[in-house]
């Protein structure tokens, strides 16, 4: 498996863990898992986080796993950008689907709503991440885990030529 695919997989998994934690523990309203609509919303959230995290990982994942302090700092910047991009993609999809369900196929409206909703979602996720110490700690632990996994994959690729 190539580095880009591995990065995409691990970033998608980290995005799903963050989205699940945000939904279950950080939101103000308690989540009732017995209600079928909540289960559908939770599944949709996880699926959307996985797909958008995979895409963001495909674009920005190869930044992770570089050796040294500069590699960790570069990886930290890359992970933060991947987090924002994941939120923006997920928000954009939700905004476009909302317009599609309301108005039908309206490319201009869908594109505008996707941009607006994506930008707002990126802002909100950044605010929640920086405003909640448990979420920031979880995000940082996930970043370090993905960074170390990518470092190991990059190193094994160099050493063993796989």
Buried (B, 14 or more C-beta within 10 A) or exposed (E): EEBEBBBBBBBBBBBBBBBBBBBEEBEEEEBEEEEEEEEEEBEEBBEBBBBBBBBBBBBBBBBBBBEEEEBBEBBBEBBBBBBBBBBBBBBBBBBBBBBBEEEEEBEEBBBBBBBEBBBBBBBEBBEBBEEBEEBEEBBEEBBBBBBBBBBEBBEEBEEEEE
